[in-house]
Amino acid sequence: MKTNMQRFSDRNDELRRQDYETETLLVADLGTEISDATVDAVDGTAIVVAGENQQEFAVPEGVRAVTINNGVLTIEVAR
């Protein structure tokens, strides 16, 4: 397993990248203030909506799933 730490370009949230044999996981703790957020991936962009706030950021090709649970964003990408 290879782990990388990156940051979203316009935010201070750390994005942790974990590479596995068949997939890559991108994980970020966006904070408890958006624990009730929803997320979707559309045309290479992940969209996180919490109340009236919306955040967008680019995701790599091959996204299998994008989820958020208790403010933790997880993006599963096929390798």
Order of alpha helices (4+ residues) and beta strands (2+ residues): beta-beta-beta-beta-beta-beta-beta-beta
